[in-house]
Amino acid sequence: MAMDRRAVLVVLIAGLMGCKSAQPTVAAANGGGDGGAAMAAEGGVTKASYATGTKKDFITDPTLNGMNAVEVTIPANWHFQGVLYQGGNCTSLPSPVFRTTSPDGLSFVERLPPMGWFWGQGPFIQFMPKSDCLPLKGPMTAQEFVKYLAATMKLDYVADEPMPAGVIEKAQKTLADAEAVYAPSYAARHQTPPKSTVELARAVVSTKNGTFTMKGRLTVAVNCTESYYAGMKSILRGMADRPPSTVDKCTADVNYAAAPEGQYAALVKNWDTNQMGAKGLDAWQQAWMQRAQQQSQQMMNNMIQQSNAQMAAQHQQFEHDQAVRQQMHEQFMQTMQRGTDMSMARTQANMNARSTSTSDWVDYALDRQTVRDPSTGQVSKVSSSYTHTWVDETGKTSFQTNDVNANPNGVLPGNWTQQTKTHGDGSSY
């Protein structure tokens, strides 16, 4: 929507730049007035005669089946070349670009391709073009831009030249009308409309063409739009919110008219008097804007999809990193637990060893030994004077002997079980 809105401004400003006395866009010395039908150029240049009257040339739009897009009014006997500049990465809107020259080839008027630059902050700035832009990263007034452009074109900057008040008022009204057209649609979507500005400026410049001086006029219209894109609260765990973005974009439309110094005044007067210049045709404007609206919506959808895809990728990376950190934590805890278990096991073993040793010393001091019934697991304390111990089924009566072959079963009443010698605490050897 911001692009469509600015398209209206640019198309209308293009009219201001090219006709209706806005500036000397295309001109030649005409009969009558200052200098008559034939004027002498400086530096020995031969005289050139200019026919009276005007003619119309047309610039077509090849992207709309060769439809006539712009009508350009020029002196009747001047030469014309023009094309509809479709825009690059930085200036995506179409603009008439042409050059018209006098019969002697000395006087000319040019409409230059538009020039753009942008700056801003926030995630949406990454979607702005990275090429075809001027190396400017901030605001610049129209008069400042004229001086910048003159230096870039290697022209001598002679003086500022005021813009007629009526032209400035018309440009501001055009801006206000465009804002009024689109304000309801922004309000309906609860969106902040772009902030747009337009500034006009011109200056007198000069340069050398061989041995004589060329005098000219640079006229600039600087259209700037500041768009605000609201941020978004993250709905994904662990993901940061998407901050808002502000993107400022400016486009400068430039006309350059020049003639030998002695013919410059007549060039300007002839152009303004006959109201020559370029005018966008209504049918083409409507066709182009209809297509631009469709493309603008698709562009916005693509930007949102790219932003969402980036957030999803970031979330996926975050979840992966979280899983790695959780695994590392679990491995660390397992290592800590294993170390603790081993330490406790060693401590228990040491305690058991000390307990076993102590119980053995107690048995030794009391001249006794500890035995276990292999059938019942019962532990008994008996005299250490014998090597073999038997216990009956009651577990209370024992029979001891040093004879390895002695067996009380069948000799003594009851059932007897030979005992196994253990440590004093009952643990096995």
C-alpha positions in Angstrom: 0.0 0.0 0.0 2.8 2.4 0.8 4.3 1.7 -2.6 1.0 2.4 -4.4 0.5 5.6 -2.5 4.0 6.8 -3.4 3.3 5.8 -7.0 0.5 8.3 -7.1 2.8 11.0 -5.8 5.6 10.2 -8.3 3.3 10.1 -11.3 1.8 13.5 -10.3 5.1 15.1 -9.4 6.4 13.9 -12.8 3.8 16.2 -14.3 5.0 19.0 -12.2 8.6 18.3 -13.2 7.9 18.3 -16.9 5.2 20.8 -17.8 2.9 23.7 -17.0 5.7 26.2 -16.3 7.1 24.1 -13.5 10.6 24.4 -14.9 12.3 24.6 -18.3 12.1 20.9 -19.1 12.5 21.0 -22.9 13.0 24.3 -24.7 14.5 26.1 -27.7 14.7 29.7 -28.7 11.5 30.6 -30.5 10.7 33.4 -32.8 10.0 36.8 -31.2 10.9 37.9 -27.8 14.5 38.0 -26.8 16.8 37.3 -29.7 14.3 36.6 -32.6 14.2 33.5 -34.7 18.0 33.2 -35.1 20.5 33.6 -32.3 24.2 33.5 -32.3 25.9 31.1 -29.9 29.1 32.0 -28.2 32.5 31.0 -29.4 31.9 31.2 -33.1 29.1 28.7 -33.2 27.0 29.1 -36.3 23.5 30.5 -36.1 20.6 28.0 -35.8 17.0 28.8 -36.8 14.1 27.3 -34.8 10.7 26.9 -36.2 7.8 28.2 -34.3 5.1 25.9 -32.9 5.2 22.7 -30.9 4.7 19.0 -31.5 3.9 16.0 -29.3 6.0 12.9 -28.9 5.0 9.8 -26.9 6.8 7.5 -24.6 5.4 4.0 -24.5 5.3 1.3 -21.8 6.6 -2.0 -23.3 5.4 -3.9 -20.2 1.8 -2.9 -20.9 1.8 -3.9 -24.6 3.4 -0.7 -25.9 0.7 1.4 -24.4 1.3 5.2 -24.7 2.4 6.2 -21.2 3.7 9.8 -21.3 3.0 12.7 -23.7 5.9 15.1 -24.2 5.5 18.5 -25.8 8.6 20.0 -27.5 9.4 22.6 -30.1 8.3 21.6 -33.5 11.7 21.2 -35.1 13.5 19.7 -32.1 14.8 16.1 -32.0 13.4 13.7 -29.4 14.5 10.4 -27.8 12.6 8.9 -24.9 12.0 5.7 -23.0 10.0 4.7 -20.0 12.5 3.8 -17.3 11.0 0.8 -15.5 13.1 1.3 -12.4 15.9 -0.6 -10.7 16.3 -2.1 -7.3 16.3 1.2 -5.4 13.8 3.2 -7.5 11.2 0.6 -8.6 8.6 3.1 -10.0 8.5 3.9 -13.8 9.6 7.3 -14.9 9.9 9.0 -18.3 13.5 9.5 -19.4 14.2 11.6 -22.5 16.5 14.0 -24.2 15.4 16.6 -26.7 17.8 18.7 -28.7 17.7 21.8 -30.9 18.5 21.4 -34.7 22.0 22.6 -34.2 22.5 20.1 -31.3 23.7 22.8 -28.9 20.6 23.4 -26.8 19.0 20.5 -25.0 16.7 19.4 -22.2 17.1 16.1 -20.4 14.9 14.2 -18.0 17.3 12.0 -16.0 16.5 8.5 -14.6 15.3 8.8 -11.0 17.8 8.4 -8.2 17.0 6.9 -4.8 18.5 6.1 -1.4 17.2 4.7 1.8 18.0 4.3 5.5 16.2 3.1 8.7 16.3 0.6 11.5 14.7 -2.7 12.5 14.5 -6.1 10.9 12.6 -4.9 7.7 15.7 -2.9 6.6 17.3 -6.1 5.5 14.7 -6.5 2.8 15.5 -3.2 1.2 17.6 -3.2 -2.0 21.4 -3.4 -1.7 22.2 -2.0 -5.2 21.3 0.8 -7.6 21.1 3.2 -4.7 23.0 6.4 -4.0 25.6 6.3 -1.2 23.4 8.4 1.1 22.2 7.2 4.5 20.1 10.0 5.8 17.8 12.9 4.9 18.8 15.5 2.4 16.8 18.6 1.3 16.1 19.2 -2.3 18.4 22.2 -2.4 21.2 20.2 -0.8 20.6 17.5 -3.4 20.9 20.0 -6.2 24.3 20.9 -5.0 25.3 17.3 -4.5 24.1 16.5 -8.0 25.9 19.4 -9.6 29.2 18.3 -8.1 28.6 14.7 -9.2 27.9 15.9 -12.8 31.0 18.1 -12.7 28.9 21.3 -13.2 29.8 24.7 -11.8 27.2 25.7 -9.3 26.3 29.3 -10.1 23.4 30.2 -7.8 20.2 28.9 -6.2 17.1 29.8 -8.1 13.8 30.1 -6.3 10.9 27.9 -7.3 7.7 29.7 -8.2 5.4 29.8 -5.2 2.5 28.4 -7.3 4.6 25.3 -8.3 5.4 24.6 -4.6 1.8 25.0 -3.6 0.7 22.6 -6.3 3.2 20.0 -5.2 2.1 20.2 -1.6 -1.6 20.0 -2.7 -0.8 16.9 -4.7 0.8 15.3 -1.7 -2.2 16.2 0.6 -4.6 14.8 -2.0 -2.7 11.5 -2.2 -2.7 11.2 1.6 -6.4 11.9 1.7 -7.1 9.1 -0.9 -5.3 6.4 1.1 -6.0 7.5 4.7 -9.3 5.6 5.0 -7.8 2.3 3.9 -5.0 2.6 6.5 -7.5 3.5 9.2 -9.6 0.5 8.3 -6.6 -1.8 8.8 -5.5 0.0 12.0 -2.2 0.7 10.4 0.0 3.8 10.6 0.1 5.5 7.2 3.5 6.4 5.8 4.8 9.9 6.3 5.4 11.5 2.9 7.2 14.8 2.0 8.0 16.5 -1.3 10.5 19.3 -1.9 11.3 21.2 -5.1 14.5 23.1 -5.8 16.5 24.4 -8.7 19.8 26.1 -9.4 21.6 27.7 -12.2 24.8 25.9 -13.3 27.4 26.3 -16.0 29.9 24.3 -17.9 32.2 24.5 -20.9 31.4 23.0 -24.3 34.6 23.4 -26.2 35.4 27.1 -26.3 32.1 28.5 -25.2 30.1 28.6 -22.0 26.9 26.6 -21.6 24.4 27.8 -19.1 21.8 25.5 -17.6 19.3 24.8 -14.9 19.0 21.8 -12.7 15.5 21.2 -11.2 14.9 18.5 -8.6 11.8 17.1 -6.9 12.7 15.0 -3.8 9.9 12.7 -2.7 10.5 10.9 0.7 8.3 8.3 2.4 8.8 7.0 5.9 7.1 3.7 6.5 6.5 2.1 10.0 6.2 -1.6 10.4 4.8 -2.7 13.8 6.7 -5.3 15.8 5.3 -8.6 16.8 5.1 -10.5 20.1 6.7 -13.9 19.9 4.4 -16.9 20.4 7.3 -19.3 20.4 9.0 -20.4 23.7 12.4 -18.9 24.0 12.2 -16.6 21.0 12.6 -12.9 21.4 9.9 -10.5 20.2 10.3 -9.0 16.7 11.0 -5.3 17.1 9.3 -2.6 15.0 11.0 -1.2 11.8 11.2 2.2 10.3 12.3 2.6 6.7 12.9 5.9 5.0 13.2 6.0 1.3 13.8 9.1 -1.0 13.7 9.4 -4.7 15.0 12.4 -6.7 13.5 13.3 -10.1 15.8 15.6 -12.1 15.5 17.8 -15.2 18.5 19.4 -16.8 18.1 22.1 -19.4 21.2 23.8 -21.0 22.0 26.1 -23.9 24.8 28.4 -25.0 24.9 31.3 -22.6 23.5 33.8 -25.1 20.5 31.6 -25.8 19.7 30.4 -22.3 17.1 33.1 -21.4 15.2 32.6 -24.7 15.3 28.8 -24.1 13.7 29.2 -20.7 11.1 31.7 -21.8 10.1 29.7 -24.9 9.6 26.6 -22.8 7.6 28.2 -20.1 5.5 30.3 -22.4 4.4 27.4 -24.5 3.9 25.1 -21.5 6.0 22.3 -22.9 7.0 19.2 -21.1 6.0 15.7 -20.1 2.6 14.5 -18.9 1.5 11.1 -17.8 -1.6 9.8 -19.6 -4.6 8.9 -17.4 -5.3 5.6 -19.0 -1.7 4.4 -18.5 -1.6 5.6 -14.9 -4.7 3.6 -14.1 -3.4 0.5 -15.8 0.0 0.8 -14.1 -1.4 1.4 -10.6 -3.8 -1.6 -10.9 -0.8 -3.8 -11.6 1.3 -2.1 -9.0 -1.3 -2.8 -6.3 -1.2 -6.5 -7.1 2.6 -6.5 -7.1 2.8 -4.5 -3.9 0.5 -6.9 -2.0 2.6 -9.9 -3.3 5.8 -8.1 -2.2 4.4 -7.6 1.3 3.2 -11.2 1.5 6.7 -12.3 0.5 8.3 -10.1 3.1 6.1 -11.5 5.8 6.7 -15.0 4.7 10.5 -14.5 4.7 10.3 -12.9 8.1 8.2 -15.7 9.5 10.5 -18.3 7.9 13.5 -16.6 9.5 11.8 -16.6 12.9 10.9 -20.3 12.5 14.5 -21.1 11.6 15.7 -19.2 14.6 13.2 -21.0 16.8 14.4 -24.4 15.4 18.0 -23.4 16.1 17.0 -22.3 19.6 15.3 -25.7 20.3 18.3 -27.5 19.0 20.6 -25.5 21.2 18.3 -26.1 24.2 18.4 -29.9 23.5 22.2 -29.8 23.4 22.4 -27.8 26.6 19.9 -30.2 28.3 21.9 -33.2 27.1 25.1 -31.7 28.4 23.4 -30.9 31.7 22.1 -34.5 32.0 25.5 -35.9 31.2 27.1 -33.6 33.8 24.5 -34.7 36.4 25.1 -38.4 35.6 28.8 -37.9 36.0 28.3 -36.2 39.3 25.9 -38.9 40.4 28.3 -41.7 39.3 31.1 -40.0 41.2 28.9 -39.7 44.3 27.9 -43.3 44.1 31.4 -44.4 43.7 32.5 -42.3 46.6 29.7 -43.6 48.8 30.5 -47.2 47.7 34.2 -46.7 48.6 33.2 -45.2 51.9 30.9 -48.1 52.6 33.5 -50.6 51.6 36.0 -48.9 53.9 33.5 -48.9 56.7 32.7 -52.6 56.1 36.3 -53.5 56.0 36.9 -51.7 59.3 33.8 -53.4 60.8 34.9 -56.8 59.6 38.4 -56.3 60.9 37.1 -55.2 64.3 34.7 -58.1 64.6 37.5 -60.5 63.8 39.7 -59.0 66.5 36.8 -59.3 69.0 36.3 -63.0 68.1 40.1 -63.5 68.5 40.2 -61.7 71.9 37.3 -63.7 73.2 38.7 -67.0 71.8 35.7 -67.6 69.6 34.8 -67.9 66.0 31.7 -67.1 63.9 30.0 -69.7 61.8 26.9 -69.6 59.5 24.4 -72.3 58.7 24.4 -72.7 54.9 20.8 -73.9 55.0 19.2 -71.2 57.1 21.8 -68.5 57.1 21.8 -68.4 60.9 25.1 -67.0 62.4 26.4 -68.5 65.6 29.4 -67.7 67.9 31.3 -70.8 69.0 34.7 -71.7 70.5 37.7 -71.2 68.3 39.4 -74.3 69.6 37.9 -76.5 67.0 38.1 -76.5 63.2 34.7 -78.1 62.4 31.3 -77.1 63.8 28.0 -78.8 63.4 24.6 -77.5 64.5 21.3 -79.4 64.9 18.0 -78.5 63.4 17.1 -76.4 66.5 20.0 -74.1 65.8 20.8 -74.2 69.5 23.0 -77.2 70.0 26.4 -77.5 68.4 28.9 -80.2 68.0 32.6 -79.3 67.5 35.6 -81.4 66.5 39.0 -81.2 64.9 38.4 -84.5 63.0 37.7 -83.7 59.5 35.9 -87.0 59.0 33.7 -86.8 62.1 29.9 -86.6 61.4 27.3 -86.6 64.3 24.5 -87.6 62.0 23.5 -91.2 62.9 25.6 -91.0 66.0 23.9 -88.2 67.9 20.1 -87.7 67.9 18.7 -85.1 65.5 19.7 -83.7 62.1 23.1 -82.0 62.0 24.4 -79.5 59.4 28.1 -78.6 59.1 28.6 -74.8 59.6 30.7 -72.5 57.4 33.3 -70.2 59.0 32.8 -66.4 58.4 34.2 -63.1 59.6 33.1 -61.9 63.0 30.4 -59.8 61.5 29.0 -62.7 59.5 30.4 -61.7 56.1 31.9 -64.4 54.0 35.6 -64.8 53.6 
